[in-house]
Amino acid sequence: MPRLSTWMLRAALVHLGMGFTLGALILFNKGFPVFPSVWATLPLHRELLLFGWLVQLALGVAYWILPRWGTRRGATWLGWVAFATLNLGVVSAGTGGWLLGSEVLILAGRLLEAISALAFAIHAWPRIKPPGA
C-alpha cells in the first residue's frame, strides 16, 4: 500500500475515533444533562465524521486502488496537497462551528476542503482511462 494511502487511512481512523467520542459525549448528555455546553461540539462532531473520516477514507482507498499506467502514480505531490488541505479544512471548519460565530474559520475550512478535492481530482484524472483504452 502506498505511503499516502496509509497516512490517509490512519488519519481517517483518528477522525473516526474523535468523532465517535464527541458523539458519545453528546448522546450521554442527552440522557443525563450534566454538561449542556457539550452540544456546542455538534458541528465539530459532524465535520470529523463526514469529511475527516468518510471523505478521507474514500480518497485514501481511491489513491491506492486507481490503476497505474506504467510504473508511476502520477503527480504524487498533488495527493499530499489534498491530504494536508483536507485535514486543515476539517480542523478549521470544525473549530469554527464549535466556536459559534466564526464564519471566517468555517469559510476558510470549506475553501481548504474544496482545494483538497480539486488537487485530488487533478491528480486522479490521468489515471482514469475509458474501457478498452
C-alpha positions in Angstrom: 0.0 0.0 0.0 1.4 3.4 -0.9 2.6 5.7 1.9 0.0 8.4 1.1 -2.9 5.9 1.4 -1.5 4.6 4.7 -1.4 8.2 6.1 -4.9 9.0 4.8 -6.4 5.8 6.3 -4.7 6.3 9.6 -5.9 9.9 9.7 -9.4 8.8 8.8 -9.4 6.4 11.7 -8.2 9.1 14.1 -11.1 11.3 12.9 -13.5 8.4 13.3 -12.3 7.9 16.9 -12.6 11.6 17.8 -16.0 12.0 16.1 -17.4 8.9 17.8 -16.1 10.2 21.2 -17.8 13.5 20.7 -21.0 11.7 19.6 -20.9 9.5 22.7 -20.5 12.6 24.9 -23.4 14.3 23.2 -25.6 11.2 23.5 -24.7 10.7 27.2 -25.5 14.4 27.8 -28.9 13.8 26.1 -29.8 11.2 28.7 -28.1 12.8 31.7 -27.9 16.6 31.1 -24.8 17.3 33.1 -22.9 19.4 30.7 -25.2 21.4 28.4 -22.3 23.1 26.7 -21.3 19.7 25.1 -24.0 20.4 22.4 -21.7 23.2 21.0 -19.4 20.4 19.7 -22.1 19.0 17.4 -20.7 20.9 14.3 -17.2 19.6 15.1 -18.7 16.1 15.5 -20.3 16.2 12.1 -17.2 17.7 10.4 -15.0 15.0 11.9 -17.2 12.2 10.7 -18.3 13.5 7.3 -15.1 15.0 5.9 -12.5 13.7 8.3 -13.5 10.1 8.2 -15.7 9.4 5.3 -14.2 11.6 2.6 -10.6 10.9 3.7 -11.2 7.2 3.7 -12.6 7.3 0.2 -9.6 9.4 -1.0 -7.1 7.1 0.6 -8.7 4.0 -0.9 -9.0 5.7 -4.3 -5.4 6.7 -4.3 -4.4 3.1 -3.6 -6.8 1.4 -6.0 -6.9 3.6 -9.1 -4.9 2.0 -11.9 -1.4 3.0 -12.6 -0.4 3.4 -16.2 3.2 2.4 -16.4 5.1 2.3 -13.1 4.1 5.6 -11.6 1.0 7.0 -9.9 1.4 10.4 -11.5 2.0 13.7 -9.6 2.0 12.3 -6.0 2.6 15.8 -4.6 -1.0 16.6 -5.5 -2.1 13.7 -3.4 -0.1 15.1 -0.4 -1.6 18.6 -1.0 -5.1 17.0 -1.0 -4.2 15.2 2.3 -2.9 18.3 4.0 -5.6 20.7 2.9 -8.4 18.3 3.7 -7.1 17.9 7.3 -6.5 21.6 7.7 -10.0 22.2 6.3 -11.6 19.8 8.7 -9.9 21.3 11.7 -10.7 24.9 10.6 -14.4 24.3 9.7 -14.9 22.1 12.8 -13.3 24.6 15.1 -15.2 27.4 13.5 -18.5 25.6 14.0 -17.6 24.8 17.6 -16.7 28.4 18.5 -20.1 29.5 17.3 -19.9 32.7 15.3 -16.6 32.1 13.5 -17.9 32.2 9.9 -14.4 33.2 8.7 -13.0 29.9 10.1 -15.8 27.9 8.6 -15.3 29.6 5.2 -11.6 29.0 5.3 -12.2 25.3 6.1 -14.6 24.9 3.3 -12.2 26.5 0.9 -9.4 24.2 2.0 -11.7 21.2 1.6 -12.5 22.4 -1.9 -8.8 22.8 -2.8 -8.3 19.3 -1.5 -11.0 17.9 -3.8 -9.6 19.8 -6.7 -6.0 18.7 -6.1 -7.1 15.1 -5.8 -9.2 15.3 -8.9 -6.3 16.8 -10.9 -4.1 14.0 -9.6 -6.5 11.2 -10.4 -7.8 12.4 -13.7 -5.0 11.0 -15.9 -5.3 7.6 -14.1 -8.9 7.1 -15.3 -9.0 5.7 -18.7 -12.0 4.7 -20.8 -12.7 1.0 -21.2 -10.6 -0.6 -23.9 -8.0 2.2 -24.0 
